[in-house]
Amino acid sequence: MRISSYKLNLLLILSSFLGLAISFGNFYLYHFFIFIVIIVWLYQFKCNSYVFNIEFFKNRYIFSLSIFFSWYLLSLIWTPSHVLGLKYIFYIFCGFFLTLNILAVSTNLERLNKIFNLLSVLVFFEIAISLMESFSDFRMPISSYSTISNFFGKDPINLSRTDNIFLYSGINPPTGFRWNTNDLAICMIIIFPFFLCSKKITIKIFGIISITTIIIMSSSRAVFLALILTYFLYLFLIKKQIGTIALIWIVSSVFFLGVIQLSESDNPRINEVANSVEALALYLSGDIDIGGSIEWRRELVLNGLNAFFKSYGLGLGAGGSVAYQELIGPVAGRFTSMHNFWIEILVEGGIIAFLIIIKLLSNLIIGLFIVSRRTENPKLKYYSQSLLLSVISFIPAAIAASSTIYFLPMWILFGFSISVILLAKLHLQ
């Protein structure tokens, strides 16, 4: 059976979104398609008389990612663990390869729409599955809470050792396609603006209610705060309703002041609700630290920064943060990942890698903002507005995950954002 290179690249992009949902152990369906696409690319390279077009890499966004990848390759010289270093390089390669494929496919708006429509189908499936996991005993076979995940080469987590805020309430935290609740929440916050900016009321309402519910059920503090930020940015940047923002602040302040007063109510039902809201507010602010989450995250960051300063800003190298933490001993007896993506980049990649990623994100935000203001194309305007909110909200939300270097929706976000900016330039010419 013959299949076109275009369709093969589409399958690779779709498999990347599925991620762990179709996998065995550490081998994803996405890895299979990477292997096939590389073979096809090498064959095309041969058919092109081994001529390589470097114009593709002259794009400033791709150039930044290329330098980022190259710097991590160079860091293998001084990384404390070459095994962990090569593993980290593989993660970056898989993500970078995905971004390149999205750019290779989306050569025009019609193809970009095709990617969006196909991904939208998978998004609706993940939302439906996540809601089922939240309100029933249903579990994805490959889920950290699944009793049969060991049949897929996974080790289910010990529920007694989790730091989930809803663990003792009997509510099931969802994982969707992501295995981990925090990763699912980050994926949802990336998707959320596409519902928020939709012109279709039914789609907008469905997305707002569903994703807000999933994020709350995941109990991810950083993502919940990013969700609030997204709402305000939408009103301020997209709807330009500054008065509405002021009204929300006033209503919210009155509401929480009322909650404080009701916490002393003689009515047990009112008292229970009031104290539950107060407890949630304290959890989000960090005053309640269920499972010591804030404490051990802080310790991981401090250990990493201490190692960073000892490296004189060069960084520990690829995989260095995990290697260093393993050397001095896991935090709380089990944590070695940095659990703060931005600090992780600073600790491992040093000042150079950190500045590269900051520059990339800044360029994406500025580029998407310009497109959202200048383009007359309704599709490009919708994409640019949604992606602008997605990129900004991703920055604080990424703190929730143990690491997002191998979080493939992040690389989809990068590829889609760059594609929209480049296609907008063609339409504006």
Buried (B, 14 or more C-beta within 10 A) or exposed (E): EEEEBEEBBBBBBBBBBBBBBBBEEEEBBBBBBBEBBEEBBEEEEEEEEEEEEEEEEEBEBBEBBBBBBEBBBEBBEBBBBBEBBBBBBEBBBBBBBBBBBBBBBBBEBEBBEBBBEBBEEBBBBBBEBBBBBBEEEBBBEBBBBBEEBEEBEBEBBEEEEBBBBBBEEEBBBBBBBBBBBBBBBBBBBBBBBBBBBBEEEEBBEBBBEBBBBBBBBBBBBBBBBBBEBBBEBBBEBBEEEEEEBEEBEEEEEEEEEEBEEBBEBEEEEBBEBBBEBBBBBEBBEEEBBBBEBBEBBBBBBEBBEEBBEEBEEBBBBBBBBBBBBEEEEBBBEEBBBBBBBBBBBBBBBBBBBBBBBBBBBEBBBEBBBBBBEBBEBEBBBBBBBBBBBBBBBBBBBBBBBBBBBBBBBBBBBBBBBBBBBBBBBEBEE
